[in-house]
Amino acid sequence: MPRKPKSVYTRIEEKTAQINKLKEKISICETELIALNKERESIEMEQIFSAAKEKNLSFQEVLDLISRSNKRIK
């Protein structure tokens, strides 16, 4: 005997539940992405600091170099 098809109301509830689960998963992924971007930024800042230290550059000299390279890019 064939199954009785689900009512439209049941299907709407199921689809809404699916959407809510996906929204929750997206929220979790966005939070994880923010944390990963912060971690990347921290690593990059450490690399910049180490490179400046190896070259005996002051903080101001690093800022000047960044400023000059920004002017060349534009």
CHARMM internal coordinates of N, CA and C (Angstrom, degrees):
IC EDIT
DIST 1 N 1 CA 1.4335
DIST 1 CA 1 C 1.5297
ANGL 1 N 1 CA 1 C 110.55
DIST 1 C 2 N 1.3235
ANGL 1 CA 1 C 2 N 117.37
DIHE 1 N 1 CA 1 C 2 N 133.05
DIST 2 N 2 CA 1.4591
ANGL 1 C 2 N 2 CA 118.77
DIHE 1 CA 1 C 2 N 2 CA 179.75
DIST 2 CA 2 C 1.5294
ANGL 2 N 2 CA 2 C 111.56
DIHE 1 C 2 N 2 CA 2 C -68.52
DIST 2 C 3 N 1.3165
ANGL 2 CA 2 C 3 N 112.79
DIHE 2 N 2 CA 2 C 3 N 150.30
DIST 3 N 3 CA 1.4645
ANGL 2 C 3 N 3 CA 117.76
DIHE 2 CA 2 C 3 N 3 CA 178.24
DIST 3 CA 3 C 1.5184
ANGL 3 N 3 CA 3 C 110.63
DIHE 2 C 3 N 3 CA 3 C -71.09
DIST 3 C 4 N 1.3066
ANGL 3 CA 3 C 4 N 113.17
DIHE 3 N 3 CA 3 C 4 N 153.26
DIST 4 N 4 CA 1.4540
ANGL 3 C 4 N 4 CA 118.98
DIHE 3 CA 3 C 4 N 4 CA 175.25
DIST 4 CA 4 C 1.5316
ANGL 4 N 4 CA 4 C 107.11
DIHE 3 C 4 N 4 CA 4 C -78.56
DIST 4 C 5 N 1.3205
ANGL 4 CA 4 C 5 N 118.24
DIHE 4 N 4 CA 4 C 5 N 126.87
DIST 5 N 5 CA 1.4712
ANGL 4 C 5 N 5 CA 119.24
DIHE 4 CA 4 C 5 N 5 CA -178.53
DIST 5 CA 5 C 1.5296
ANGL 5 N 5 CA 5 C 110.71
DIHE 4 C 5 N 5 CA 5 C -63.00
DIST 5 C 6 N 1.3309
ANGL 5 CA 5 C 6 N 113.87
DIHE 5 N 5 CA 5 C 6 N 149.40
DIST 6 N 6 CA 1.4660
ANGL 5 C 6 N 6 CA 119.01
DIHE 5 CA 5 C 6 N 6 CA 177.77
DIST 6 CA 6 C 1.5226
ANGL 6 N 6 CA 6 C 109.06
DIHE 5 C 6 N 6 CA 6 C -68.23
DIST 6 C 7 N 1.3032
ANGL 6 CA 6 C 7 N 114.47
DIHE 6 N 6 CA 6 C 7 N 147.85
DIST 7 N 7 CA 1.4667
ANGL 6 C 7 N 7 CA 118.12
DIHE 6 CA 6 C 7 N 7 CA 178.29
DIST 7 CA 7 C 1.5222
ANGL 7 N 7 CA 7 C 109.40
DIHE 6 C 7 N 7 CA 7 C -71.68
DIST 7 C 8 N 1.2907
ANGL 7 CA 7 C 8 N 115.86
DIHE 7 N 7 CA 7 C 8 N 159.40
DIST 8 N 8 CA 1.4508
ANGL 7 C 8 N 8 CA 121.14
DIHE 7 CA 7 C 8 N 8 CA 178.64
DIST 8 CA 8 C 1.5273
ANGL 8 N 8 CA 8 C 110.58
DIHE 7 C 8 N 8 CA 8 C -60.56
DIST 8 C 9 N 1.3181
ANGL 8 CA 8 C 9 N 117.55
DIHE 8 N 8 CA 8 C 9 N -32.74
DIST 9 N 9 CA 1.4697
ANGL 8 C 9 N 9 CA 121.25
DIHE 8 CA 8 C 9 N 9 CA -179.84
DIST 9 CA 9 C 1.5254
ANGL 9 N 9 CA 9 C 110.82
DIHE 8 C 9 N 9 CA 9 C -67.38
DIST 9 C 10 N 1.3186
ANGL 9 CA 9 C 10 N 115.64
DIHE 9 N 9 CA 9 C 10 N -40.21
DIST 10 N 10 CA 1.4694
ANGL 9 C 10 N 10 CA 120.10
DIHE 9 CA 9 C 10 N 10 CA 177.90
DIST 10 CA 10 C 1.5161
ANGL 10 N 10 CA 10 C 110.20
DIHE 9 C 10 N 10 CA 10 C -65.77
DIST 10 C 11 N 1.3194
ANGL 10 CA 10 C 11 N 116.46
DIHE 10 N 10 CA 10 C 11 N -42.99
DIST 11 N 11 CA 1.4722
ANGL 10 C 11 N 11 CA 119.84
DIHE 10 CA 10 C 11 N 11 CA 179.13
DIST 11 CA 11 C 1.5199
ANGL 11 N 11 CA 11 C 111.55
DIHE 10 C 11 N 11 CA 11 C -64.53
DIST 11 C 12 N 1.3349
ANGL 11 CA 11 C 12 N 117.18
DIHE 11 N 11 CA 11 C 12 N -38.12
DIST 12 N 12 CA 1.4726
ANGL 11 C 12 N 12 CA 120.42
DIHE 11 CA 11 C 12 N 12 CA 176.86
DIST 12 CA 12 C 1.5171
ANGL 12 N 12 CA 12 C 110.19
DIHE 11 C 12 N 12 CA 12 C -63.58
DIST 12 C 13 N 1.3226
ANGL 12 CA 12 C 13 N 117.74
DIHE 12 N 12 CA 12 C 13 N -44.09
DIST 13 N 13 CA 1.4691
ANGL 12 C 13 N 13 CA 121.43
DIHE 12 CA 12 C 13 N 13 CA 178.66
DIST 13 CA 13 C 1.5256
ANGL 13 N 13 CA 13 C 110.66
DIHE 12 C 13 N 13 CA 13 C -61.09
DIST 13 C 14 N 1.3323
ANGL 13 CA 13 C 14 N 117.07
DIHE 13 N 13 CA 13 C 14 N -43.81
DIST 14 N 14 CA 1.4641
ANGL 13 C 14 N 14 CA 120.98
DIHE 13 CA 13 C 14 N 14 CA -179.91
DIST 14 CA 14 C 1.5255
ANGL 14 N 14 CA 14 C 110.80
DIHE 13 C 14 N 14 CA 14 C -63.89
DIST 14 C 15 N 1.3308
ANGL 14 CA 14 C 15 N 116.70
DIHE 14 N 14 CA 14 C 15 N -43.71
DIST 15 N 15 CA 1.4696
ANGL 14 C 15 N 15 CA 120.40
DIHE 14 CA 14 C 15 N 15 CA -178.99
DIST 15 CA 15 C 1.5214
ANGL 15 N 15 CA 15 C 110.19
DIHE 14 C 15 N 15 CA 15 C -66.48
DIST 15 C 16 N 1.3308
ANGL 15 CA 15 C 16 N 117.13
DIHE 15 N 15 CA 15 C 16 N -38.89
DIST 16 N 16 CA 1.4680
ANGL 15 C 16 N 16 CA 121.42
DIHE 15 CA 15 C 16 N 16 CA 177.42
DIST 16 CA 16 C 1.5267
ANGL 16 N 16 CA 16 C 110.17
DIHE 15 C 16 N 16 CA 16 C -63.47
DIST 16 C 17 N 1.3140
ANGL 16 CA 16 C 17 N 117.08
DIHE 16 N 16 CA 16 C 17 N -41.62
DIST 17 N 17 CA 1.4646
ANGL 16 C 17 N 17 CA 120.92
DIHE 16 CA 16 C 17 N 17 CA 177.75
DIST 17 CA 17 C 1.5270
ANGL 17 N 17 CA 17 C 110.47
DIHE 16 C 17 N 17 CA 17 C -63.39
DIST 17 C 18 N 1.3363
ANGL 17 CA 17 C 18 N 117.23
DIHE 17 N 17 CA 17 C 18 N -40.75
DIST 18 N 18 CA 1.4679
ANGL 17 C 18 N 18 CA 121.15
DIHE 17 CA 17 C 18 N 18 CA 177.50
DIST 18 CA 18 C 1.5226
ANGL 18 N 18 CA 18 C 110.57
DIHE 17 C 18 N 18 CA 18 C -61.26
DIST 18 C 19 N 1.3173
ANGL 18 CA 18 C 19 N 115.85
DIHE 18 N 18 CA 18 C 19 N -45.37
DIST 19 N 19 CA 1.4661
ANGL 18 C 19 N 19 CA 120.71
DIHE 18 CA 18 C 19 N 19 CA -179.89
DIST 19 CA 19 C 1.5195
ANGL 19 N 19 CA 19 C 110.56
DIHE 18 C 19 N 19 CA 19 C -61.94
DIST 19 C 20 N 1.3264
ANGL 19 CA 19 C 20 N 117.32
DIHE 19 N 19 CA 19 C 20 N -43.21
DIST 20 N 20 CA 1.4636
ANGL 19 C 20 N 20 CA 120.75
DIHE 19 CA 19 C 20 N 20 CA -179.97
DIST 20 CA 20 C 1.5224
ANGL 20 N 20 CA 20 C 111.45
DIHE 19 C 20 N 20 CA 20 C -63.31
DIST 20 C 21 N 1.3390
ANGL 20 CA 20 C 21 N 117.42
DIHE 20 N 20 CA 20 C 21 N -38.92
DIST 21 N 21 CA 1.4695
ANGL 20 C 21 N 21 CA 120.66
DIHE 20 CA 20 C 21 N 21 CA 177.38
DIST 21 CA 21 C 1.5237
ANGL 21 N 21 CA 21 C 110.19
DIHE 20 C 21 N 21 CA 21 C -64.53
DIST 21 C 22 N 1.3334
ANGL 21 CA 21 C 22 N 117.11
DIHE 21 N 21 CA 21 C 22 N -41.39
DIST 22 N 22 CA 1.4636
ANGL 21 C 22 N 22 CA 120.76
DIHE 21 CA 21 C 22 N 22 CA 178.78
DIST 22 CA 22 C 1.5202
ANGL 22 N 22 CA 22 C 111.69
DIHE 21 C 22 N 22 CA 22 C -65.54
DIST 22 C 23 N 1.3365
ANGL 22 CA 22 C 23 N 116.24
DIHE 22 N 22 CA 22 C 23 N -39.75
DIST 23 N 23 CA 1.4754
ANGL 22 C 23 N 23 CA 119.79
DIHE 22 CA 22 C 23 N 23 CA 177.27
DIST 23 CA 23 C 1.5242
ANGL 23 N 23 CA 23 C 110.67
DIHE 22 C 23 N 23 CA 23 C -61.35
DIST 23 C 24 N 1.3226
ANGL 23 CA 23 C 24 N 116.20
DIHE 23 N 23 CA 23 C 24 N -40.99
DIST 24 N 24 CA 1.4633
ANGL 23 C 24 N 24 CA 120.19
DIHE 23 CA 23 C 24 N 24 CA 178.50
DIST 24 CA 24 C 1.5254
ANGL 24 N 24 CA 24 C 110.56
DIHE 23 C 24 N 24 CA 24 C -64.21
DIST 24 C 25 N 1.3236
ANGL 24 CA 24 C 25 N 116.07
DIHE 24 N 24 CA 24 C 25 N -42.14
DIST 25 N 25 CA 1.4679
ANGL 24 C 25 N 25 CA 120.16
DIHE 24 CA 24 C 25 N 25 CA 179.38
DIST 25 CA 25 C 1.5252
ANGL 25 N 25 CA 25 C 110.55
DIHE 24 C 25 N 25 CA 25 C -65.38
DIST 25 C 26 N 1.3330
ANGL 25 CA 25 C 26 N 117.44
DIHE 25 N 25 CA 25 C 26 N -40.26
DIST 26 N 26 CA 1.4656
ANGL 25 C 26 N 26 CA 121.04
DIHE 25 CA 25 C 26 N 26 CA 177.02
DIST 26 CA 26 C 1.5172
ANGL 26 N 26 CA 26 C 110.10
DIHE 25 C 26 N 26 CA 26 C -61.73
DIST 26 C 27 N 1.3068
ANGL 26 CA 26 C 27 N 117.10
DIHE 26 N 26 CA 26 C 27 N -42.64
DIST 27 N 27 CA 1.4642
ANGL 26 C 27 N 27 CA 121.35
DIHE 26 CA 26 C 27 N 27 CA 179.36
DIST 27 CA 27 C 1.5280
ANGL 27 N 27 CA 27 C 110.91
DIHE 26 C 27 N 27 CA 27 C -60.87
DIST 27 C 28 N 1.3126
ANGL 27 CA 27 C 28 N 116.43
DIHE 27 N 27 CA 27 C 28 N -43.38
DIST 28 N 28 CA 1.4622
ANGL 27 C 28 N 28 CA 121.08
DIHE 27 CA 27 C 28 N 28 CA 177.88
DIST 28 CA 28 C 1.5196
ANGL 28 N 28 CA 28 C 110.29
DIHE 27 C 28 N 28 CA 28 C -62.91
DIST 28 C 29 N 1.3325
ANGL 28 CA 28 C 29 N 116.56
DIHE 28 N 28 CA 28 C 29 N -44.84
DIST 29 N 29 CA 1.4678
ANGL 28 C 29 N 29 CA 120.85
DIHE 28 CA 28 C 29 N 29 CA 179.89
DIST 29 CA 29 C 1.5259
ANGL 29 N 29 CA 29 C 111.43
DIHE 28 C 29 N 29 CA 29 C -63.36
DIST 29 C 30 N 1.3340
ANGL 29 CA 29 C 30 N 117.00
DIHE 29 N 29 CA 29 C 30 N -39.57
DIST 30 N 30 CA 1.4601
ANGL 29 C 30 N 30 CA 120.05
DIHE 29 CA 29 C 30 N 30 CA 177.94
DIST 30 CA 30 C 1.5202
ANGL 30 N 30 CA 30 C 111.33
DIHE 29 C 30 N 30 CA 30 C -63.77
DIST 30 C 31 N 1.3233
ANGL 30 CA 30 C 31 N 117.19
DIHE 30 N 30 CA 30 C 31 N -40.78
DIST 31 N 31 CA 1.4642
ANGL 30 C 31 N 31 CA 121.60
DIHE 30 CA 30 C 31 N 31 CA 177.56
DIST 31 CA 31 C 1.5235
ANGL 31 N 31 CA 31 C 110.49
DIHE 30 C 31 N 31 CA 31 C -63.32
DIST 31 C 32 N 1.3262
ANGL 31 CA 31 C 32 N 116.29
DIHE 31 N 31 CA 31 C 32 N -42.94
DIST 32 N 32 CA 1.4695
ANGL 31 C 32 N 32 CA 120.69
DIHE 31 CA 31 C 32 N 32 CA 178.27
DIST 32 CA 32 C 1.5234
ANGL 32 N 32 CA 32 C 110.72
DIHE 31 C 32 N 32 CA 32 C -64.36
DIST 32 C 33 N 1.3376
ANGL 32 CA 32 C 33 N 117.02
DIHE 32 N 32 CA 32 C 33 N -39.09
DIST 33 N 33 CA 1.4614
ANGL 32 C 33 N 33 CA 121.05
DIHE 32 CA 32 C 33 N 33 CA 179.24
DIST 33 CA 33 C 1.5238
ANGL 33 N 33 CA 33 C 111.03
DIHE 32 C 33 N 33 CA 33 C -64.44
DIST 33 C 34 N 1.3142
ANGL 33 CA 33 C 34 N 117.11
DIHE 33 N 33 CA 33 C 34 N -41.24
DIST 34 N 34 CA 1.4687
ANGL 33 C 34 N 34 CA 120.96
DIHE 33 CA 33 C 34 N 34 CA 177.68
DIST 34 CA 34 C 1.5231
ANGL 34 N 34 CA 34 C 109.95
DIHE 33 C 34 N 34 CA 34 C -60.43
DIST 34 C 35 N 1.3281
ANGL 34 CA 34 C 35 N 116.58
DIHE 34 N 34 CA 34 C 35 N -43.75
DIST 35 N 35 CA 1.4703
ANGL 34 C 35 N 35 CA 120.78
DIHE 34 CA 34 C 35 N 35 CA 179.26
DIST 35 CA 35 C 1.5232
ANGL 35 N 35 CA 35 C 110.68
DIHE 34 C 35 N 35 CA 35 C -63.86
DIST 35 C 36 N 1.3260
ANGL 35 CA 35 C 36 N 117.31
DIHE 35 N 35 CA 35 C 36 N -41.36
DIST 36 N 36 CA 1.4637
ANGL 35 C 36 N 36 CA 120.59
DIHE 35 CA 35 C 36 N 36 CA 179.36
DIST 36 CA 36 C 1.5220
ANGL 36 N 36 CA 36 C 111.35
DIHE 35 C 36 N 36 CA 36 C -66.25
DIST 36 C 37 N 1.3299
ANGL 36 CA 36 C 37 N 117.69
DIHE 36 N 36 CA 36 C 37 N -39.14
DIST 37 N 37 CA 1.4607
ANGL 36 C 37 N 37 CA 120.09
DIHE 36 CA 36 C 37 N 37 CA 177.40
DIST 37 CA 37 C 1.5229
ANGL 37 N 37 CA 37 C 111.50
DIHE 36 C 37 N 37 CA 37 C -64.27
DIST 37 C 38 N 1.3309
ANGL 37 CA 37 C 38 N 116.84
DIHE 37 N 37 CA 37 C 38 N -38.35
DIST 38 N 38 CA 1.4639
ANGL 37 C 38 N 38 CA 120.40
DIHE 37 CA 37 C 38 N 38 CA 176.68
DIST 38 CA 38 C 1.5273
ANGL 38 N 38 CA 38 C 110.40
DIHE 37 C 38 N 38 CA 38 C -64.38
DIST 38 C 39 N 1.3236
ANGL 38 CA 38 C 39 N 116.02
DIHE 38 N 38 CA 38 C 39 N -41.35
DIST 39 N 39 CA 1.4673
ANGL 38 C 39 N 39 CA 120.33
DIHE 38 CA 38 C 39 N 39 CA 178.86
DIST 39 CA 39 C 1.5301
ANGL 39 N 39 CA 39 C 110.42
DIHE 38 C 39 N 39 CA 39 C -63.14
DIST 39 C 40 N 1.3415
ANGL 39 CA 39 C 40 N 116.43
DIHE 39 N 39 CA 39 C 40 N -43.52
DIST 40 N 40 CA 1.4680
ANGL 39 C 40 N 40 CA 120.89
DIHE 39 CA 39 C 40 N 40 CA 178.66
DIST 40 CA 40 C 1.5265
ANGL 40 N 40 CA 40 C 110.37
DIHE 39 C 40 N 40 CA 40 C -61.40
DIST 40 C 41 N 1.3321
ANGL 40 CA 40 C 41 N 116.61
DIHE 40 N 40 CA 40 C 41 N -45.60
DIST 41 N 41 CA 1.4590
ANGL 40 C 41 N 41 CA 120.56
DIHE 40 CA 40 C 41 N 41 CA 179.75
DIST 41 CA 41 C 1.5228
ANGL 41 N 41 CA 41 C 111.15
DIHE 40 C 41 N 41 CA 41 C -60.44
DIST 41 C 42 N 1.3095
ANGL 41 CA 41 C 42 N 116.74
DIHE 41 N 41 CA 41 C 42 N -39.98
DIST 42 N 42 CA 1.4621
ANGL 41 C 42 N 42 CA 120.95
DIHE 41 CA 41 C 42 N 42 CA 178.86
DIST 42 CA 42 C 1.5269
ANGL 42 N 42 CA 42 C 110.70
DIHE 41 C 42 N 42 CA 42 C -63.29
DIST 42 C 43 N 1.3245
ANGL 42 CA 42 C 43 N 116.30
DIHE 42 N 42 CA 42 C 43 N -44.39
DIST 43 N 43 CA 1.4673
ANGL 42 C 43 N 43 CA 121.02
DIHE 42 CA 42 C 43 N 43 CA 179.24
DIST 43 CA 43 C 1.5256
ANGL 43 N 43 CA 43 C 110.14
DIHE 42 C 43 N 43 CA 43 C -62.63
DIST 43 C 44 N 1.3373
ANGL 43 CA 43 C 44 N 116.36
DIHE 43 N 43 CA 43 C 44 N -44.35
DIST 44 N 44 CA 1.4603
ANGL 43 C 44 N 44 CA 120.13
DIHE 43 CA 43 C 44 N 44 CA -179.31
DIST 44 CA 44 C 1.5255
ANGL 44 N 44 CA 44 C 111.63
DIHE 43 C 44 N 44 CA 44 C -65.15
DIST 44 C 45 N 1.3288
ANGL 44 CA 44 C 45 N 116.63
DIHE 44 N 44 CA 44 C 45 N -38.39
DIST 45 N 45 CA 1.4633
ANGL 44 C 45 N 45 CA 119.31
DIHE 44 CA 44 C 45 N 45 CA 178.12
DIST 45 CA 45 C 1.5260
ANGL 45 N 45 CA 45 C 110.81
DIHE 44 C 45 N 45 CA 45 C -65.12
DIST 45 C 46 N 1.3250
ANGL 45 CA 45 C 46 N 116.36
DIHE 45 N 45 CA 45 C 46 N -40.19
DIST 46 N 46 CA 1.4627
ANGL 45 C 46 N 46 CA 119.86
DIHE 45 CA 45 C 46 N 46 CA 177.06
DIST 46 CA 46 C 1.5274
ANGL 46 N 46 CA 46 C 110.95
DIHE 45 C 46 N 46 CA 46 C -62.36
DIST 46 C 47 N 1.3327
ANGL 46 CA 46 C 47 N 116.58
DIHE 46 N 46 CA 46 C 47 N -40.05
DIST 47 N 47 CA 1.4612
ANGL 46 C 47 N 47 CA 120.44
DIHE 46 CA 46 C 47 N 47 CA 179.13
DIST 47 CA 47 C 1.5282
ANGL 47 N 47 CA 47 C 110.92
DIHE 46 C 47 N 47 CA 47 C -65.53
DIST 47 C 48 N 1.3206
ANGL 47 CA 47 C 48 N 116.61
DIHE 47 N 47 CA 47 C 48 N -41.57
DIST 48 N 48 CA 1.4649
ANGL 47 C 48 N 48 CA 120.46
DIHE 47 CA 47 C 48 N 48 CA 177.53
DIST 48 CA 48 C 1.5284
ANGL 48 N 48 CA 48 C 109.91
DIHE 47 C 48 N 48 CA 48 C -62.87
DIST 48 C 49 N 1.3229
ANGL 48 CA 48 C 49 N 116.36
DIHE 48 N 48 CA 48 C 49 N -44.93
DIST 49 N 49 CA 1.4625
ANGL 48 C 49 N 49 CA 120.74
DIHE 48 CA 48 C 49 N 49 CA 180.00
DIST 49 CA 49 C 1.5308
ANGL 49 N 49 CA 49 C 110.83
DIHE 48 C 49 N 49 CA 49 C -61.30
DIST 49 C 50 N 1.3308
ANGL 49 CA 49 C 50 N 115.84
DIHE 49 N 49 CA 49 C 50 N -44.52
DIST 50 N 50 CA 1.4707
ANGL 49 C 50 N 50 CA 119.66
DIHE 49 CA 49 C 50 N 50 CA -179.95
DIST 50 CA 50 C 1.5250
ANGL 50 N 50 CA 50 C 111.34
DIHE 49 C 50 N 50 CA 50 C -63.37
DIST 50 C 51 N 1.3323
ANGL 50 CA 50 C 51 N 117.00
DIHE 50 N 50 CA 50 C 51 N -43.26
DIST 51 N 51 CA 1.4645
ANGL 50 C 51 N 51 CA 120.42
DIHE 50 CA 50 C 51 N 51 CA 179.88
DIST 51 CA 51 C 1.5206
ANGL 51 N 51 CA 51 C 110.69
DIHE 50 C 51 N 51 CA 51 C -63.69
DIST 51 C 52 N 1.3398
ANGL 51 CA 51 C 52 N 117.07
DIHE 51 N 51 CA 51 C 52 N -41.20
DIST 52 N 52 CA 1.4624
ANGL 51 C 52 N 52 CA 120.54
DIHE 51 CA 51 C 52 N 52 CA 178.73
DIST 52 CA 52 C 1.5212
ANGL 52 N 52 CA 52 C 110.59
DIHE 51 C 52 N 52 CA 52 C -65.59
DIST 52 C 53 N 1.3137
ANGL 52 CA 52 C 53 N 116.29
DIHE 52 N 52 CA 52 C 53 N -39.63
DIST 53 N 53 CA 1.4628
ANGL 52 C 53 N 53 CA 120.71
DIHE 52 CA 52 C 53 N 53 CA -179.47
DIST 53 CA 53 C 1.5251
ANGL 53 N 53 CA 53 C 110.38
DIHE 52 C 53 N 53 CA 53 C -65.68
DIST 53 C 54 N 1.3403
ANGL 53 CA 53 C 54 N 117.00
DIHE 53 N 53 CA 53 C 54 N -41.85
DIST 54 N 54 CA 1.4732
ANGL 53 C 54 N 54 CA 120.97
DIHE 53 CA 53 C 54 N 54 CA 178.65
DIST 54 CA 54 C 1.5218
ANGL 54 N 54 CA 54 C 111.33
DIHE 53 C 54 N 54 CA 54 C -60.99
DIST 54 C 55 N 1.3285
ANGL 54 CA 54 C 55 N 116.57
DIHE 54 N 54 CA 54 C 55 N -34.74
DIST 55 N 55 CA 1.4668
ANGL 54 C 55 N 55 CA 121.29
DIHE 54 CA 54 C 55 N 55 CA -178.65
DIST 55 CA 55 C 1.5251
ANGL 55 N 55 CA 55 C 112.02
DIHE 54 C 55 N 55 CA 55 C -91.31
DIST 55 C 56 N 1.3292
ANGL 55 CA 55 C 56 N 116.98
DIHE 55 N 55 CA 55 C 56 N 4.36
DIST 56 N 56 CA 1.4653
ANGL 55 C 56 N 56 CA 122.68
DIHE 55 CA 55 C 56 N 56 CA -178.65
DIST 56 CA 56 C 1.5315
ANGL 56 N 56 CA 56 C 112.18
DIHE 55 C 56 N 56 CA 56 C 55.25
DIST 56 C 57 N 1.3297
ANGL 56 CA 56 C 57 N 115.74
DIHE 56 N 56 CA 56 C 57 N 42.86
DIST 57 N 57 CA 1.4596
ANGL 56 C 57 N 57 CA 120.36
DIHE 56 CA 56 C 57 N 57 CA 178.82
DIST 57 CA 57 C 1.5284
ANGL 57 N 57 CA 57 C 109.73
DIHE 56 C 57 N 57 CA 57 C -94.48
DIST 57 C 58 N 1.3273
ANGL 57 CA 57 C 58 N 114.46
DIHE 57 N 57 CA 57 C 58 N 140.62
DIST 58 N 58 CA 1.4592
ANGL 57 C 58 N 58 CA 118.97
DIHE 57 CA 57 C 58 N 58 CA 175.97
DIST 58 CA 58 C 1.5264
ANGL 58 N 58 CA 58 C 108.75
DIHE 57 C 58 N 58 CA 58 C -80.13
DIST 58 C 59 N 1.2979
ANGL 58 CA 58 C 59 N 114.46
DIHE 58 N 58 CA 58 C 59 N 167.98
DIST 59 N 59 CA 1.4582
ANGL 58 C 59 N 59 CA 121.17
DIHE 58 CA 58 C 59 N 59 CA 177.61
DIST 59 CA 59 C 1.5243
ANGL 59 N 59 CA 59 C 110.37
DIHE 58 C 59 N 59 CA 59 C -57.16
DIST 59 C 60 N 1.3238
ANGL 59 CA 59 C 60 N 116.06
DIHE 59 N 59 CA 59 C 60 N -45.04
DIST 60 N 60 CA 1.4671
ANGL 59 C 60 N 60 CA 120.94
DIHE 59 CA 59 C 60 N 60 CA -178.89
DIST 60 CA 60 C 1.5252
ANGL 60 N 60 CA 60 C 111.22
DIHE 59 C 60 N 60 CA 60 C -65.02
DIST 60 C 61 N 1.3227
ANGL 60 CA 60 C 61 N 117.14
DIHE 60 N 60 CA 60 C 61 N -38.29
DIST 61 N 61 CA 1.4669
ANGL 60 C 61 N 61 CA 119.97
DIHE 60 CA 60 C 61 N 61 CA 178.28
DIST 61 CA 61 C 1.5317
ANGL 61 N 61 CA 61 C 111.14
DIHE 60 C 61 N 61 CA 61 C -64.13
DIST 61 C 62 N 1.3147
ANGL 61 CA 61 C 62 N 116.71
DIHE 61 N 61 CA 61 C 62 N -38.51
DIST 62 N 62 CA 1.4663
ANGL 61 C 62 N 62 CA 120.89
DIHE 61 CA 61 C 62 N 62 CA 177.34
DIST 62 CA 62 C 1.5221
ANGL 62 N 62 CA 62 C 109.73
DIHE 61 C 62 N 62 CA 62 C -63.83
DIST 62 C 63 N 1.3262
ANGL 62 CA 62 C 63 N 116.70
DIHE 62 N 62 CA 62 C 63 N -45.29
DIST 63 N 63 CA 1.4651
ANGL 62 C 63 N 63 CA 119.99
DIHE 62 CA 62 C 63 N 63 CA 178.31
DIST 63 CA 63 C 1.5211
ANGL 63 N 63 CA 63 C 111.75
DIHE 62 C 63 N 63 CA 63 C -61.11
DIST 63 C 64 N 1.3362
ANGL 63 CA 63 C 64 N 116.24
DIHE 63 N 63 CA 63 C 64 N -40.52
DIST 64 N 64 CA 1.4676
ANGL 63 C 64 N 64 CA 120.26
DIHE 63 CA 63 C 64 N 64 CA 178.27
DIST 64 CA 64 C 1.5309
ANGL 64 N 64 CA 64 C 111.17
DIHE 63 C 64 N 64 CA 64 C -63.11
DIST 64 C 65 N 1.3205
ANGL 64 CA 64 C 65 N 117.07
DIHE 64 N 64 CA 64 C 65 N -43.10
DIST 65 N 65 CA 1.4646
ANGL 64 C 65 N 65 CA 120.70
DIHE 64 CA 64 C 65 N 65 CA 178.20
DIST 65 CA 65 C 1.5269
ANGL 65 N 65 CA 65 C 111.56
DIHE 64 C 65 N 65 CA 65 C -61.94
DIST 65 C 66 N 1.3064
ANGL 65 CA 65 C 66 N 116.09
DIHE 65 N 65 CA 65 C 66 N -42.60
DIST 66 N 66 CA 1.4689
ANGL 65 C 66 N 66 CA 120.16
DIHE 65 CA 65 C 66 N 66 CA 178.59
DIST 66 CA 66 C 1.5263
ANGL 66 N 66 CA 66 C 109.54
DIHE 65 C 66 N 66 CA 66 C -63.67
DIST 66 C 67 N 1.3129
ANGL 66 CA 66 C 67 N 116.14
DIHE 66 N 66 CA 66 C 67 N -43.77
DIST 67 N 67 CA 1.4562
ANGL 66 C 67 N 67 CA 120.81
DIHE 66 CA 66 C 67 N 67 CA -179.64
DIST 67 CA 67 C 1.5257
ANGL 67 N 67 CA 67 C 111.06
DIHE 66 C 67 N 67 CA 67 C -61.72
DIST 67 C 68 N 1.3180
ANGL 67 CA 67 C 68 N 117.56
DIHE 67 N 67 CA 67 C 68 N -43.57
DIST 68 N 68 CA 1.4635
ANGL 67 C 68 N 68 CA 121.75
DIHE 67 CA 67 C 68 N 68 CA 179.01
DIST 68 CA 68 C 1.5309
ANGL 68 N 68 CA 68 C 111.52
DIHE 67 C 68 N 68 CA 68 C -64.87
DIST 68 C 69 N 1.3205
ANGL 68 CA 68 C 69 N 116.71
DIHE 68 N 68 CA 68 C 69 N -40.15
DIST 69 N 69 CA 1.4618
ANGL 68 C 69 N 69 CA 118.24
DIHE 68 CA 68 C 69 N 69 CA -178.69
DIST 69 CA 69 C 1.5333
ANGL 69 N 69 CA 69 C 110.72
DIHE 68 C 69 N 69 CA 69 C -70.43
DIST 69 C 70 N 1.3287
ANGL 69 CA 69 C 70 N 117.72
DIHE 69 N 69 CA 69 C 70 N -31.63
DIST 70 N 70 CA 1.4671
ANGL 69 C 70 N 70 CA 120.36
DIHE 69 CA 69 C 70 N 70 CA 175.50
DIST 70 CA 70 C 1.5255
ANGL 70 N 70 CA 70 C 111.67
DIHE 69 C 70 N 70 CA 70 C -64.63
DIST 70 C 71 N 1.3277
ANGL 70 CA 70 C 71 N 116.91
DIHE 70 N 70 CA 70 C 71 N -37.18
DIST 71 N 71 CA 1.4543
ANGL 70 C 71 N 71 CA 120.90
DIHE 70 CA 70 C 71 N 71 CA 179.89
DIST 71 CA 71 C 1.5305
ANGL 71 N 71 CA 71 C 110.64
DIHE 70 C 71 N 71 CA 71 C -67.41
DIST 71 C 72 N 1.3440
ANGL 71 CA 71 C 72 N 116.64
DIHE 71 N 71 CA 71 C 72 N -35.00
DIST 72 N 72 CA 1.4657
ANGL 71 C 72 N 72 CA 120.01
DIHE 71 CA 71 C 72 N 72 CA 179.58
DIST 72 CA 72 C 1.5230
ANGL 72 N 72 CA 72 C 111.51
DIHE 71 C 72 N 72 CA 72 C -71.37
DIST 72 C 73 N 1.3105
ANGL 72 CA 72 C 73 N 117.20
DIHE 72 N 72 CA 72 C 73 N -32.21
DIST 73 N 73 CA 1.4574
ANGL 72 C 73 N 73 CA 121.52
DIHE 72 CA 72 C 73 N 73 CA -177.83
DIST 73 CA 73 C 1.5214
ANGL 73 N 73 CA 73 C 111.22
DIHE 72 C 73 N 73 CA 73 C -70.94
DIST 73 C 74 N 1.3308
ANGL 73 CA 73 C 74 N 116.97
DIHE 73 N 73 CA 73 C 74 N -36.47
DIST 74 N 74 CA 1.4682
ANGL 73 C 74 N 74 CA 121.08
DIHE 73 CA 73 C 74 N 74 CA -175.96
DIST 74 CA 74 C 1.4889
ANGL 74 N 74 CA 74 C 112.49
DIHE 73 C 74 N 74 CA 74 C -74.38
END
COOR INIT
IC SEED 1 N 1 CA 1 C
IC BUILD
